[in-house]
Amino acid sequence: MFSTVTPISTTLYTQIKTGRLVHGGIVDPPAFYVLLRVWRTYDALNFSSLACVIHPEPAPLPLGQVTALGPGRPTDLYALPPAEPIEFVQTNFYAHGIRGMGVQLELVQAHVYAGYHY
């Protein structure tokens, strides 16, 4: 049986000590939204200085105790509620000397889409 309350700091510390958060360059998918919320809560300065805007912005975790939601992966993060799913990420990119819509489209197709893999 899981405890109904778990201190956030203990849970997070245990996960960092016992599990891998990144596998093959990808954040563990079941833990991604939990880790996003932890980052938003415990590293607000760096989160607020991102070069992009995440919609909806993850809500900070409640300070103190949280209610366990049941088992999850990584197992040590089961007590933390995840962030809402990301709808979109807005970012800017700067290109100097680009004139005309055709050239702008070529730039995006050649450099942005080329780096995006499903």
C-alpha positions as a Python dict, from the first residue, in 0.01 Angstrom:
ca = {
    (1, 'M'): (0, 0, 0),
    (2, 'F'): (127, 347, -87),
    (3, 'S'): (151, 624, 166),
    (4, 'T'): (-105, 899, 110),
    (5, 'V'): (154, 1171, 155),
    (6, 'T'): (516, 1177, 47),
    (7, 'P'): (764, 1464, 89),
    (8, 'I'): (859, 1599, -252),
    (9, 'S'): (1226, 1646, -168),
    (10, 'T'): (1271, 1286, -50),
    (11, 'T'): (1091, 1145, -353),
    (12, 'L'): (1292, 1353, -599),
    (13, 'Y'): (1622, 1280, -425),
    (14, 'T'): (1552, 904, -429),
    (15, 'Q'): (1472, 911, -803),
    (16, 'I'): (1790, 1098, -887),
    (17, 'K'): (1996, 848, -684),
    (18, 'T'): (1829, 530, -812),
    (19, 'G'): (1709, 581, -1168),
    (20, 'R'): (1807, 712, -1506),
    (21, 'L'): (1604, 1010, -1619),
    (22, 'V'): (1734, 1003, -1979),
    (23, 'H'): (1756, 696, -2203),
    (24, 'G'): (1914, 728, -2548),
    (25, 'G'): (1892, 1108, -2537),
    (26, 'I'): (1518, 1105, -2454),
    (27, 'V'): (1368, 1189, -2114),
    (28, 'D'): (1181, 889, -1976),
    (29, 'P'): (834, 944, -2136),
    (30, 'P'): (620, 846, -1833),
    (31, 'A'): (823, 1082, -1612),
    (32, 'F'): (849, 1377, -1856),
    (33, 'Y'): (552, 1581, -1732),
    (34, 'V'): (639, 1515, -1367),
    (35, 'L'): (998, 1629, -1429),
    (36, 'L'): (871, 1936, -1616),
    (37, 'R'): (670, 2037, -1311),
    (38, 'V'): (963, 1968, -1077),
    (39, 'W'): (1186, 2186, -1297),
    (40, 'R'): (926, 2465, -1299),
    (41, 'T'): (899, 2450, -918),
    (42, 'Y'): (1261, 2409, -808),
    (43, 'D'): (1447, 2598, -1082),
    (44, 'A'): (1208, 2885, -1155),
    (45, 'L'): (1486, 3126, -1257),
    (46, 'N'): (1619, 2903, -1536),
    (47, 'F'): (1268, 2795, -1637),
    (48, 'S'): (1159, 3158, -1672),
    (49, 'S'): (1458, 3239, -1895),
    (50, 'L'): (1381, 2977, -2162),
    (51, 'A'): (1417, 3082, -2526),
    (52, 'C'): (1066, 2944, -2581),
    (53, 'V'): (723, 2958, -2422),
    (54, 'I'): (546, 2634, -2326),
    (55, 'H'): (164, 2630, -2347),
    (56, 'P'): (9, 2563, -2105),
    (57, 'E'): (279, 2663, -1860),
    (58, 'P'): (331, 2390, -1599),
    (59, 'A'): (184, 2479, -1263),
    (60, 'P'): (428, 2472, -973),
    (61, 'L'): (408, 2176, -737),
    (62, 'P'): (244, 2243, -401),
    (63, 'L'): (506, 2300, -135),
    (64, 'G'): (515, 2053, 151),
    (65, 'Q'): (322, 1731, 110),
    (66, 'V'): (153, 1588, -202),
    (67, 'T'): (-106, 1312, -233),
    (68, 'A'): (17, 990, -390),
    (69, 'L'): (-147, 909, -723),
    (70, 'G'): (-36, 545, -738),
    (71, 'P'): (255, 368, -901),
    (72, 'G'): (425, 521, -1205),
    (73, 'R'): (756, 523, -1390),
    (74, 'P'): (1019, 602, -1274),
    (75, 'T'): (871, 445, -962),
    (76, 'D'): (1013, 699, -720),
    (77, 'L'): (816, 981, -884),
    (78, 'Y'): (474, 818, -839),
    (79, 'A'): (358, 1064, -575),
    (80, 'L'): (406, 1378, -784),
    (81, 'P'): (117, 1498, -1001),
    (82, 'P'): (225, 1553, -1365),
    (83, 'A'): (195, 1880, -1558),
    (84, 'E'): (-82, 1925, -1813),
    (85, 'P'): (9, 1790, -2159),
    (86, 'I'): (192, 2042, -2377),
    (87, 'E'): (-29, 2186, -2651),
    (88, 'F'): (247, 2378, -2828),
    (89, 'V'): (584, 2545, -2779),
    (90, 'Q'): (642, 2891, -2922),
    (91, 'T'): (996, 2994, -3008),
    (92, 'N'): (1169, 3262, -3212),
    (93, 'F'): (1453, 3221, -3452),
    (94, 'Y'): (1651, 3503, -3607),
    (95, 'A'): (1774, 3515, -3965),
    (96, 'H'): (1968, 3813, -4097),
    (97, 'G'): (1925, 3940, -4453),
    (98, 'I'): (1630, 3720, -4547),
    (99, 'R'): (1388, 3901, -4779),
    (100, 'G'): (1067, 3776, -4929),
    (101, 'M'): (827, 3502, -4831),
    (102, 'G'): (976, 3243, -5069),
    (103, 'V'): (1322, 3273, -4916),
    (104, 'Q'): (1175, 3256, -4565),
    (105, 'L'): (986, 2938, -4650),
    (106, 'E'): (1299, 2780, -4799),
    (107, 'L'): (1492, 2866, -4483),
    (108, 'V'): (1232, 2704, -4259),
    (109, 'Q'): (1198, 2396, -4479),
    (110, 'A'): (1573, 2346, -4514),
    (111, 'H'): (1679, 2408, -4154),
    (112, 'V'): (1386, 2368, -3920),
    (113, 'Y'): (1200, 2075, -4075),
    (114, 'A'): (1527, 1896, -4155),
    (115, 'G'): (1611, 1880, -3785),
    (116, 'Y'): (1268, 1753, -3678),
    (117, 'H'): (1228, 1377, -3655),
    (118, 'Y'): (915, 1191, -3551),
}
